[in-house]
C-alpha cells in the first residue's frame, strides 16, 4: 500500500499484539514488524530471567522501532509494528520517527490477560512479568487518537475493527 499509515499495535503481554498486528498488516497490505524481535540480547536475557525492563533498558529498543517507523514513513510505504508502548514517553519516541503514528490499543481484564499468558509459549516473556507491565501501562489519551479495542473479541474481529476505525478516521 503506497502512502500507507504507520501503526503501532500496543498493549501488555498477552493482549494479542502480534496476532492482531499480523492480521491488520495483511488486511491493509502493509509489512508487519514484530517488535519483540528487535529487543537487544540484554533485554531478552533480563525478561527471560523475570526481571522487568526499566526505562533505560527500553531506550535503545524504542529508538530502533522509531527508526523502523521513520524508514517506512520516508518511503511512504507504511508499516504495522507490534510494541508494548506502555508509557506515553515511549510512544513519543515512536512518534519522533513517524509523527502521524496511529495506535491500536488492545486492552482487557487482568484475568483474561493472565489466562492468555499462562497458556501460551513465548521464547522469553514469562507470565510473571504481566503485573509489572500492567503497573507500568499508561493508557493512551484521546489526544493520541488511539483505536481502543477490548481483547475479549477474536483476533480476526479485532483486526477488522481496527482496520475499519483507522480507515474511518484517516491519517
C-alpha positions in Angstrom: 0.0 0.0 0.0 1.6 3.3 -1.1 1.3 6.2 1.3 0.2 3.7 4.0 -0.1 4.6 7.6 2.5 3.8 10.3 0.6 1.9 13.0 1.7 0.5 16.4 -0.4 -2.3 17.8 0.2 -1.8 21.6 -0.7 -3.3 25.0 0.7 -5.5 27.7 1.9 -9.1 27.3 -0.8 -11.5 26.2 -3.1 -8.9 24.7 -2.6 -10.2 21.1 -0.4 -7.5 19.7 1.4 -9.9 17.3 -1.6 -11.9 16.2 -3.8 -8.8 15.6 -0.9 -6.8 14.2 -0.1 -9.5 11.5 -3.8 -9.7 10.6 -4.1 -6.0 10.4 -1.0 -5.7 8.2 -2.3 -8.3 5.9 -5.7 -6.6 5.6 -4.1 -3.2 4.9 -1.4 -4.6 2.5 1.4 -3.4 4.8 4.5 -5.1 6.1 4.5 -6.3 9.7 7.4 -5.9 12.1 7.4 -7.9 15.3 8.8 -5.5 17.9 9.9 -8.3 20.2 12.4 -9.4 17.5 14.2 -6.1 17.8 15.0 -6.2 21.6 18.7 -6.3 22.2 20.1 -9.5 23.7 20.5 -7.9 27.2 16.7 -7.1 27.3 15.8 -10.6 26.3 18.0 -12.0 29.0 16.5 -9.7 31.6 13.0 -10.6 30.7 13.7 -14.3 30.4 15.0 -14.1 34.0 11.8 -12.5 35.1 13.3 -9.0 35.5 11.1 -6.2 34.4 12.7 -3.7 32.0 13.4 -0.2 33.1 13.0 3.0 31.0 16.8 2.9 30.4 16.6 -0.8 29.3 13.9 0.1 26.8 15.5 3.3 25.3 17.6 1.7 22.6 14.8 -0.7 21.6 12.4 2.2 21.3 14.9 4.1 19.2 15.3 1.1 16.9 11.5 0.9 16.5 11.3 4.6 15.8 13.9 4.2 13.0 11.8 1.4 11.5 8.7 3.6 11.6 10.7 6.6 10.2 12.0 4.5 7.3 8.5 3.3 6.4 7.2 6.8 6.6 10.0 8.2 4.5 9.3 5.6 1.8 5.6 6.3 2.0 5.1 2.6 2.5 3.5 2.4 5.9 4.0 -0.4 8.4 2.4 -2.2 11.3 4.6 -2.7 14.3 3.8 -4.6 17.5 5.2 -2.9 20.5 4.0 -2.7 24.1 4.4 1.1 24.1 3.4 1.1 27.7 4.1 4.7 28.6 3.3 7.9 26.8 7.0 8.9 26.7 7.7 5.6 24.9 5.0 6.4 22.3 6.6 9.9 22.0 9.9 8.2 21.0 8.0 6.2 18.4 6.2 9.3 17.1 9.6 11.0 16.7 10.1 8.6 13.8 6.6 8.8 12.4 4.7 12.0 13.6 1.4 10.7 12.1 1.7 7.4 14.0 -1.6 5.7 14.7 -2.1 3.5 17.7 -4.2 0.4 18.1 -4.5 -0.2 21.9 -5.5 -3.7 22.9 -6.7 -3.9 26.4 -8.6 -6.4 28.6 -9.1 -7.6 32.1 -6.2 -8.8 34.2 -7.9 -12.2 34.5 -8.2 -12.7 30.7 -4.6 -11.5 30.2 -3.3 -13.8 32.9 -5.1 -16.7 31.4 -3.6 -16.0 28.0 0.0 -15.6 29.2 -0.3 -18.7 31.3 -1.4 -20.8 28.3 1.0 -19.6 25.7 4.6 -20.2 24.9 6.8 -17.2 24.4 10.5 -17.5 23.9 11.4 -15.2 26.7 8.4 -13.3 28.2 7.3 -15.2 31.4 3.8 -14.8 32.8 5.4 -13.3 35.9 6.0 -10.0 34.2 2.3 -9.3 33.4 1.7 -7.4 36.7 4.7 -5.2 36.2 3.5 -4.3 32.7 0.0 -3.6 34.0 1.6 -1.3 36.7 3.7 0.5 34.1 0.9 0.9 31.5 -0.3 4.4 30.8 -3.4 4.1 28.5 -3.2 6.4 25.5 -5.0 9.7 25.9 -7.6 11.0 23.5 -5.1 13.4 22.0 -3.1 10.3 20.9 -6.1 9.3 18.8 -5.9 5.6 19.7 -8.2 2.9 18.3 -9.0 1.2 21.6 -10.3 -2.4 21.4 -11.3 -4.9 24.1 -9.4 -8.2 23.6 -12.4 -10.3 24.5 -13.2 -10.4 20.8 -11.4 -12.9 18.5 -8.2 -11.6 16.9 -9.7 -11.5 13.3 -12.6 -9.4 14.6 -10.2 -7.1 16.4 -8.0 -6.7 13.2 -11.2 -5.9 11.2 -12.4 -3.4 13.7 -9.0 -1.7 13.8 -8.9 -1.5 10.0 -12.4 0.0 9.8 -11.6 2.5 12.6 -8.3 3.5 11.0 -9.9 3.9 7.6 -12.8 6.0 9.1 -10.5 8.4 11.0 -7.8 8.8 8.4 -4.1 9.6 8.9 
